[in-house]
Amino acid sequence: PRNPTREVSLSDLLESSDASEAVPQGKADSVGRVFLAALASSALLTSVTNILTIDVSPMPYLWVLPLTVYLLTWVQAFSGNLEALESRFRWHYRALALGATLALLAHFNFALGPIPKLFLHLAVLYILALGCQVRVAAEAPQKQTQLTGFYLNIAAGGAVGTFLVAFGSPLIFSGLLEYPISLFLASRAFHQESIWPPAKPDPYLFIRLSALTFFFLGVPVVVGQNLPVMQELLPAAATGGAIYAFVALASSARLERNRDLTMFVIIASLLLLHLFGQSGNVRLSLRNGYGMYRVFDQDGIRYLQMGTTQHGHAYLDPEKRGRPLMYYHSQTTIGEFFSRQDPTWNRVAVLGLGAGTLAAYLRPGMSMDFYELDPDQLTIARDWFPYLAMASGTVRVTIGDGRLKMRDAQESFYDLILFDAFSSDAIPVHLLTLEAIREALTRLRPDGLLLYHVSSRNLTLAPILAAAVRELGLEGRVARNPISEIPNALATRWVALGPPEAFAKHLAGLTRWQALPVPSAKTQPWTDQFANPWAALLTWD
């Protein structure tokens, strides 16, 4: 019989899979192991894809990278040389610890750069999925008559894992909790240990599990109450949790026992942290097919957060209620534009609702048409933020894709069209193409202006719009307001496109607006047939 406290080698697994064919119970166990491993790897693939596309961009072909890594692990596992892969499994516990650390950092809203986030998540996916696939390959029957059932079992496990993450998680969870759960399933599929009772001897097990609960649940619950304002102890708390995750998992790996129990405590702490460690006074937590929303109060301000990015704010003080702040503060680029005493505009279209903050700049006789894809976003703006109800002018909200719905508007109708539609931290690609700009221009007056909000941690979009300006024969300007000492005002960046008369009318006297830098010859404008978000992702300015 196998020693439950010893690391099971691949050769042992191959021998046991042959022997189990003659024993019905052993065959049933093998079917269960194959199903779990296939389910765990596909669930992890879908979870990683969700994370990357939500916070980097729903860009074309980004999903190909995790899928490529996932398929590579299948190819390597079934290459016929399983023993050659054993040396890579000394990284298995490190990948589990790294995945748990990334989940903890995501809870704390630490903003990793797009490239580090991409490579770290892909590294976790590669090591853990490879472990699952090798366990599947080790269970492959030697008789060809049993291969059909074996591969159907793999397909069923993969389908169930994908279905649970893609369709079940948004219905059950308000956050990306499928990611830590997938980490535990990957650990369970690889180690194949009994979680309870704990394997002995392991004299320091209780200390390790208690310390993990302290670092992944106790400290974050206490320290994280004042997010989004980063407290001094928050980086230390996250660092302590990350370090001890590596220490605890390394200890269980060295002892070759209680590895799944250790991972279970980490993941259970992360799940409980989501329930009891919410920052501030959480009013609403919602997840749907478009993303994750959270509304919470903090230091006299109400926040709207989508993914890891804040999309709207409002004062709770009745005397300040309805005043725009943060991205739309009167001292920001767009706030200065809209708060002038003599406005140059009367009818405005805004693609992207957020909290509806721009409606605060309406004056009697003016109108603002919002185009919003997600109906839940409209519910949030109406129920939790004051701007739509307190607007002095006429506000209309149309639900649907802004680019498509705006085709129903009259030609030459708007003075301004603002593109402020974000998916977490990225603008949808289809709003940046030449075709989208041409369509928007037909809805503008001859002296109208297009304004793009291009503030982003991950993408540099101004060169893309500069290439469109060059292609369409327009003029372009860019404005940014740096981080200042003004309370409740954030740094932003906007790009304006239009004919010369539009700039003479709308931007006269606004010194922040400077000529849009000429893009390099290699920078191509995006079209509905061609877009290269990787160029924007890998460009810094």
N, C-alpha and C positions, 0 to 999 in steps of 0.2 A: 504493500500500500504506500501511497505518497505520504511524505512527511509534510504536514500542513505548515510547519514553520520554516520550510526551506523553499527557496526560489525554484519554481518548476521550470526546467529547461525545455527547449523546443523539441529536443529528441524524446524527452519523456512524454510530451504531449502527443507526438506522432505515434509512439508505441501504444499509448493508452487509447488513442482513437481507433487503432486497429483492433485492440482487445475488446473494446466496448461494443463492437458490431455484433458480438455473439451474446451480449447481455442486454436484454430489453431496457432495464433501468439505466444502464450506462449509455445506451443509445439516446434515451430520452434526455439525459443530462447533457449529452453532446449537442443535441438539437437546441436546448435552452441556452447553452453557452454561445453557439453560433448566432442565434437570434439576438441575444443581448449585445454581443460585440458589434454586429451589423447595425443594430438600433443606435448604440452609443456613438459610433463613428459618424453616422448620417445626422444624428441630432447635433453633434458637435460642429459638423460642417455647416448646417443651416444656422446655428447660433452665431458662429463666427461671421458668416455672410451677413446676418442681420446687423451685427455690431459695426462692421466695416461700412455697409451701405447707409446706415442711419447717420453716422457721425462724420464720415468722410464725404461721401456724395452718392446719390443714387445714379452714379455715372455708368454709361454703357460699358459693359465688359469687366467692370470691377469684380463682379461675382465669379468671373472666370478664374481668378487667382486662387481663391480657396478651393474651387472645384478641381483645378489642376493639381493642387497639392493632395487633395483627397484621392483622386484617381491614381496619382503616382504611388501612394501608399498601397493601393490594391495591386498595382503592377509589381512593386518590389516584394510584397508578401507572397505572391503566387509565382515568383520567378524561379522557384525550385531550389533556392539556397537559403533556407530559413536560418541556419546556424550563423551565416555571415552577418545577419542583422542583429544578433544578440548584443554585440558591443554597443549598439545605439541605445539599448534600454537602460544603461546606467544614467541616461538623461531623463528617464521617465518620471521619477519623482520630482526632478527639477521643473519639468514641464507642468506637472500638476501644481507645484508651488507658484510658478509664474502665472498660470491661469487664475489661481485664487487671488493672487496679488492684483492682477488686472481687474478682476471683478470688484475687489475692495476699492481700488482707485476710481473705478467708474461710479461707485456709490458716492464717493467723496467729490465727484465732479472734477477730478484732476484732469487737466487738458493735455494729453499727450499729443505730440505732433503727428501728422498723418503718416509719415514714413515709419517712425518707431512703432506706432500702433499697428500698422500693417504688418511689419515683419515680426513683431512679438506674437501677434495672434496667429499668424501663419506658422510660426515655429511651434507654438503649442499644438495647433491642429496637426502638424506633420508628425510629431513624436507620439501624441496620444492616439491618433487614427492609425498610425503604423502598428502600434501595440495591439489595437483591436483587430486589425486585418491579419496580423501574424497569428493571433489566437484562432481566427477563423480558418486560416490556411492549415493550421496544425490539426484541425478537426476534420479535414477533408477525407472522405472515405476512399479506400483503395479500389473498391468494386465500382465499375462503371454503371451498374444498374442502380446504384444509390446516388449518383451525381445529380440527377434531376431534382430529387427532393432536397439535396444539399443546397443547390443554387436557388431553388424556390424559397428556402428558408432564409438565405441571405437577402434575397429581394424583398421578402416580407418584413424582415427586420429593418432594412433601409427605408422602406416605404412608411412603416409605422413611426420611425424616428423623425422623418421629415414631416409627416402629417402632424405629429404632436407639437412640433416646434412651430410650424408654419400656421397651423389653424387652431391648435389647442391653446398655446401659450398666450396669444392676444386675448383670448376669452377668459383666461384664468388669472393671468398676472398683469399688473400695471407697469412692470419693469421688465428688463431682459433677464429674468430669473432662470430662463431655460439654459443660459450659459453655465452658471455654476452647477446646475443639476446635470448637465451633459458632462461636466468634468468628473463628477462622482461616478456616473455610469461608465465612463471610460476607465476610471480606476478599477471599478468593480469587474468590468469585462476582462481587464488585463491580469489582475492579481488573483481573481477567483477565490477570494478568502471568505470565510464566515465572519460577519461583522460582530456577532454576539453569540456566546460569551467571548471575552477577549482571550487571545492565545497567550499562554504562559510558557516560559518566564518572561516578564516585561516589567521590571520593578518600578520604572519611572513613567509608566503609561498614564497614571492618574495625573501626575504633574504636567505631562505634556498636554493632555486634553484640557486640563484646567487652564493652562497658560494660553492655549489656542482660543478657548472661549473668552478669556480676558482680552486678548488682543483683537479678535475678530468681532466681538460683540460688546463686551463691557466698555472698553475705552472708546470705540467709535460712537456708541450710543450717547455717552456723556459729552465727548468733545464735539461731535458732529451736530449738536443741536443748533449751533449758530451759523450754519451755512446759509447763503452762499458766501458770507464774509469769512475769509480764511483765518481761523484762529491760529495763534502761535503754536499750539500743541497739535494741530491737525496733521502737518507733515510728519511730525515725530510719531504720532499714532499710526499713520499709514506705514511708515518705515518699520516700526516695531512689528506690526502685523506681518509685513512681507518677510522680514528676516526670520521671524519665528516659524512661519510656515515652512521655509526651507529647512530650518533646524529640525522641526518635528518630523517632517516627511523623510528627511535624511536619516534620522534615528530609526524610524520604523523600517526604512529600506535596509539599513545596516543589520537590523535584527531579523529581517525577513518575516515579520509578523505584524499584525494589527495595522497594516497599511490602509486598508479600506475603512477601518474604524476611524483612523486619524483623519482621512479625507472626509468622512461623513460628518465629523464634528466641525470641520472647517466650513463645509457647505451648509450645514444646518445653521451655523452662526451667521453666515451671509444671508440666508433666507430670513432668519429672525431679525437681522439688522434692517432688512427692508421693511419689516413690519413695525419695529420699535425704534429705529434709528433715523427716522425721517427728520430732515432739517427744518427748523422753524415750526410754524403752526400750519400744517398741511391742510388745505381746504378741499383739494380735489386731486386724485391720482387716476389717470385714465390712459388706456392704451387701445389703439384701434389699428386698422390697416395702414394708416398714414404715419403713425409714429406714437410717441409716448408724451403725454402732457402731465404737468404737475403745477398746481396753483398753491402757493404758500405765502404766509405773511412773515415778515422779518424786519425788525427795527422800524416800524411805521410805514413799511412799503409792501405792497402786494406784488408777487412775482409770478410770471407765466414762463414756465420752462418747457421746452420741447427737446427731448434727447438730453444733451449736456449743454444746451445753449439757451440763454434767456431771451425770450421773444417779446416780452411786454412787462410793463410795470405801472403801478398806480399808487398814489399816496392814500393812506388810510385816514389821515387827518381830514375831518370835514372841511376845514378852511382851505386846504390845499387840493381837495378832491377835484379831479378833472384836469389838473395841470399836467402837461406832458413832461416826461423825464427820461433819463438814461439815453437811449439811442435818439430820442426825439426831443430832448431838452432844448429849450429856446437858444442855448448857446452852442449847440451842435451845428453841423453843416446844414442839415435839413431843417432844423428848428429856426436857424437864422433866416433861411430862405422863406419859410412860411409865416414868420412872425413880423415881417416888415409892415410898416404902417400903411403903405400904399401897395396892396397886392396886385400882381400882374395877371392873375388867373381867376377864373370863375367856376369852371367845371373841371373836375379831376377824376381820373380813374386810377385805382390802386390795385395791383395784382398781389394778393396776399393780405390777410386781415390782421393776423396777430391778435393783440388786445384791442385793436381799433384806435390806437393812440393818435394817429394823424387826424382823426375827426375832431380833435380838440382845436385845430387851427381853422376850422370852418367859421365863417361869419354869415350873418343873415343874407339870404339871397344866393349863397354859394351852394354847390352840390358836390358830393364825393361818392363815387361808385366803387365799392369794393368787390373784387372777384376772388372768391375763396373756394378752394377745392374740397376742403373737409367740412362737412356740416357740423361736426362736434366743435370745431374751432369757433363757429358762429355762436353756438350755445355758450361756450366758455366766455367769449367776449361780452355777450349780453348779460350773463348771470353773475360774473365775477369782476367786471371792470366797468367803469362809469362812462367811457368816452362816447359810445354810440348813443346812449340815452341823453347825454348832456350836450350833444353837438348843437351848435347854433344854426347850422344850415341843414340841407337835405342830405340824408344818408341812405343809400340803397346798397344792399348786399346781395350778390348773385352767387349761388352755389354752383360750382363746376370748374372745369379747367379754364383759367383766365384767358388764355390765348384763344380757345375755341369760343367761349362765351362772348368775348369782346367783339367777335365778328358780327354779332347781332346789333351792336351799337351803330348809330348814324356815322356816316363818314364826315370827317372834318368837324367832329363834335367837341373833343376835349382840348383844353389848353395845356394840360399836363397829363402824362401817363407815367406812373411810378411802378417799377418792378421791385417789389419787396417781398417776394414769395420765397420763403426759406423752408428747407427740409432739414431740421436740426441746424447744421452750420453751413449748408450749401444751397445755392440757388439751382432750381431745376434746369438742366441743360437745355431743354427745348425752348426756354425763354431767351436764350442768348444767341440764337441762330440768325442768319441773315433774313430768312423767311419771317421769323417772329418780329424782327425790327421793321421789315417792310410792311407787314400787316398792321403793326401799331401805328406807323406813320400815316396810314390811310385814315385812321380814326382821330388824328391830330389836326388841329387847325394849321394853316400854312406857317404860322409863327409859333407853333406849339413845340414842346420840349419833352424828350424822353429822359427819365431819371432812373438810374439803376443803383440800388443799394448793394454794394459789393464788399461790405465788411465781412471778413471770414478768417478764421484761424487757419484754415487748411488750403484754400484755393486763392490764387492771384488771378483775378478775372479782368482787371483793367486792360492788360495787353490784348485779350481776346476782343474786347469791345473796340479797342483802338484799331485792330485789324478790320473790324466791321465798318468803322468810320472811313477807313481808307478805301474799302471796296465800294461803299455806297455813296461816296462823295459828300459826306456830311462833315460837320465840325464836331469836335469832342473836347470836353473839359473834365477835369477831375478835381475833387475837393476832399480834404480830410481835416478833421479837427483832432489834434493830439489829445492824449490823456491830460487833463488839467486838474487844478485844485478846486474847480467848481463842484460843489456837492451834487451827487446824483446825476452827473453827466458823463457819458461814455464816449470813447474814441470811435469815430465812424468814418466811412469812406463812401463817397458817391461819385458816379460818372454820369455826365449829361451828354446827350446826343441830339443833334438837330441841325437845321439850316442856320446860316449866319444871323438872320433876322430874329430867330428865337433867342439867341444869346443876347442880342442887343436889347430885347424886350425884357427877358426874365432874369438875367444875371448881372445887369448893369449895377455897378457899385458894390458888388459882392466880391471882395478881394481874395477870398479863399479859393475861388475857382480859377484854376490854372490850365493852360493848354495840355491836352492829353498827350503824353510822350509818344513819339512815333515808334511803332513796333518794329521789330527786326523783320527782315525779309522772310525769315523762316516761320514767323508767326502767321498762321492762316486763320481766317475767320471761320467760325463754325457754321454749318448748315444742317438742315434736317437729315442730310445723307452723311455728313462728316462732322465729327466732334472728337477732340482729343483732350479730355479732361486731365490726362496724365501730364500734359504740358503745363497746365495750370497748377497741378498738384506739386510739380517738381520745380516751380519757379518761385523765387523770392524776390521782393523788391523793397 
